[in-house]
Amino acid sequence: MTFMRPAAGASGNDASAPATVRFDLPAQPLDAALVAFGEVTGYSVLVSSELAAGRTAAPVRGDYTPAEALQRLLAGTQLGARFSGSNAFTLLALADAPLMPAPVAAEVTPATAPLQGYAAVLQRSLTRALCRLHPDAFGRYRLAFQLWLDERGKVRAVHVLEASGVEQRDRAVVQRLRSLLMDGAPPAGLPQPLTILLTPRPDPGADCAPYLALAGAP
C-alpha cells in the first residue's frame, strides 16, 4: 500500500473548495506523481502498490483545484479517487470507483469503506506515536518508510525508504514504530507493505496538541 502523508496530515484544503493551486507536475510514474501531488496539496492517499505499479501519471501544469488536478493526473491510468475525508482519498480501479470530486460519505460502498476507514486509523495512530516521541520535531521533517502489520495491526517490520537527514531521530522513529500497535486491526486482504511519507506540516503544534494533552492516557 502507498499511504502518502498520513501522519504528516494535510494543509486544510478541501476537495470541493474553489481555491486553485499552481501545479507543475510532469508525466512520471504514478507513485512519484502522488507524492508530488500530496506535497503541493497536503492531501493523503491510500493506494495499493500493485495497483499503481507500471502506471504513468499524466502531466498537470497550471492552476487547478486539487480535485481538478487529481482528475487530470489520473487521466489514462484507469484509476479513480474516492474520498474518505476532506483531504484524504483512496485510489481504486475505475470500474469499481469512478473519480469523485468531493467527499460523499453516503456513496462509499461497503467493500471500500473498511479500506478508506483504515487510512484514518493509520493517521491517528502514527500521529499520536510520533508526536509523543518527538513533540518538538514532528511535522518539521520529511521521512519515508514502509510498514508491515500483523492481523492485529501491530507493526512487525519497518523499512526506511528516505531518511530525514538526522540519523539519531530516524533510529528513534524506527524503534518506536517497531513496537506500535495501530488503533484497529487492518481490513482483511489489505495489501502490504504500507508506504508512509511524512512531510512538513503548516502547524505541527496544533496537530500534536490533542495527543500531548492525553499523553498520560494509555
GIJOPE-V336528 format. One record per pair of residues at least 12 apart in sequence whose ideal C-beta (glycine too) atoms are under 6 Angstrom apart, sorted by the first residue. I is the first residue (numbers start at 0). J is the second residue. D is the distance in whole Angstrom. If there is no record, write none. Layout:
i=I j=J d=D
i=I j=J d=D
This chain:
i=0 j=47 d=6
i=0 j=190 d=5
i=0 j=193 d=4
i=1 j=46 d=5
i=1 j=48 d=6
i=1 j=194 d=4
i=2 j=45 d=5
i=2 j=121 d=6
i=2 j=193 d=5
i=2 j=195 d=6
i=3 j=33 d=6
i=3 j=34 d=6
i=3 j=37 d=4
i=3 j=43 d=6
i=3 j=44 d=5
i=3 j=196 d=5
i=4 j=37 d=5
i=4 j=43 d=5
i=4 j=196 d=6
i=4 j=198 d=6
i=5 j=43 d=5
i=5 j=121 d=5
i=5 j=122 d=4
i=5 j=125 d=6
i=5 j=195 d=6
i=6 j=125 d=4
i=6 j=126 d=5
i=6 j=129 d=6
i=6 j=197 d=6
i=7 j=197 d=4
i=7 j=198 d=5
i=7 j=200 d=6
i=8 j=200 d=5
i=8 j=206 d=5
i=9 j=41 d=4
i=9 j=42 d=6
i=9 j=86 d=4
i=10 j=41 d=3
i=10 j=201 d=6
i=12 j=40 d=6
i=12 j=41 d=6
i=12 j=65 d=6
i=12 j=86 d=6
i=13 j=85 d=5
i=14 j=65 d=6
i=14 j=66 d=5
i=14 j=82 d=6
i=14 j=101 d=5
i=15 j=101 d=4
i=19 j=62 d=4
i=19 j=63 d=6
i=19 j=64 d=6
i=21 j=62 d=6
i=22 j=59 d=5
i=22 j=68 d=5
i=23 j=60 d=5
i=24 j=59 d=4
i=25 j=58 d=5
i=26 j=55 d=6
i=26 j=58 d=5
i=27 j=56 d=6
i=29 j=51 d=5
i=29 j=54 d=4
i=29 j=56 d=5
i=30 j=51 d=5
i=32 j=56 d=3
i=32 j=72 d=6
i=34 j=196 d=6
i=38 j=198 d=6
i=40 j=65 d=4
i=42 j=86 d=5
i=43 j=87 d=4
i=44 j=88 d=6
i=45 j=89 d=5
i=45 j=118 d=4
i=46 j=90 d=4
i=47 j=190 d=4
i=54 j=76 d=5
i=56 j=72 d=5
i=57 j=71 d=6
i=57 j=72 d=6
i=57 j=74 d=4
i=57 j=75 d=6
i=59 j=71 d=5
i=59 j=72 d=5
i=66 j=100 d=4
i=70 j=98 d=5
i=77 j=93 d=5
i=78 j=90 d=5
i=78 j=93 d=6
i=79 j=93 d=5
i=79 j=96 d=5
i=79 j=97 d=5
i=79 j=98 d=4
i=80 j=98 d=5
i=81 j=96 d=4
i=81 j=99 d=6
i=82 j=99 d=6
i=82 j=102 d=4
i=83 j=115 d=3
i=83 j=118 d=5
i=85 j=102 d=6
i=87 j=118 d=6
i=89 j=114 d=6
i=89 j=115 d=5
i=113 j=186 d=4
i=114 j=186 d=6
i=117 j=185 d=6
i=117 j=186 d=6
i=120 j=181 d=6
i=120 j=182 d=5
i=120 j=183 d=5
i=123 j=182 d=6
i=124 j=181 d=4
i=124 j=182 d=5
i=127 j=210 d=4
i=128 j=175 d=6
i=128 j=179 d=5
i=130 j=207 d=4
i=130 j=210 d=5
i=131 j=214 d=6
i=132 j=175 d=5
i=134 j=207 d=6
i=134 j=211 d=6
i=137 j=203 d=6
i=137 j=207 d=6
i=138 j=200 d=3
i=138 j=203 d=3
i=138 j=206 d=6
i=139 j=199 d=6
i=139 j=203 d=6
i=140 j=163 d=4
i=141 j=198 d=5
i=142 j=163 d=4
i=142 j=197 d=5
i=143 j=160 d=4
i=143 j=161 d=4
i=143 j=196 d=5
i=144 j=157 d=6
i=144 j=159 d=5
i=144 j=160 d=6
i=144 j=195 d=5
i=145 j=158 d=5
i=145 j=192 d=4
i=145 j=194 d=5
i=146 j=192 d=6
i=146 j=193 d=5
i=147 j=191 d=5
i=147 j=192 d=5
i=148 j=185 d=5
i=151 j=184 d=5
i=152 j=180 d=6
i=152 j=181 d=4
i=152 j=183 d=6
i=152 j=184 d=5
i=152 j=185 d=6
i=153 j=180 d=5
i=154 j=176 d=5
i=154 j=177 d=6
i=154 j=179 d=5
i=157 j=173 d=5
i=157 j=176 d=5
i=157 j=177 d=6
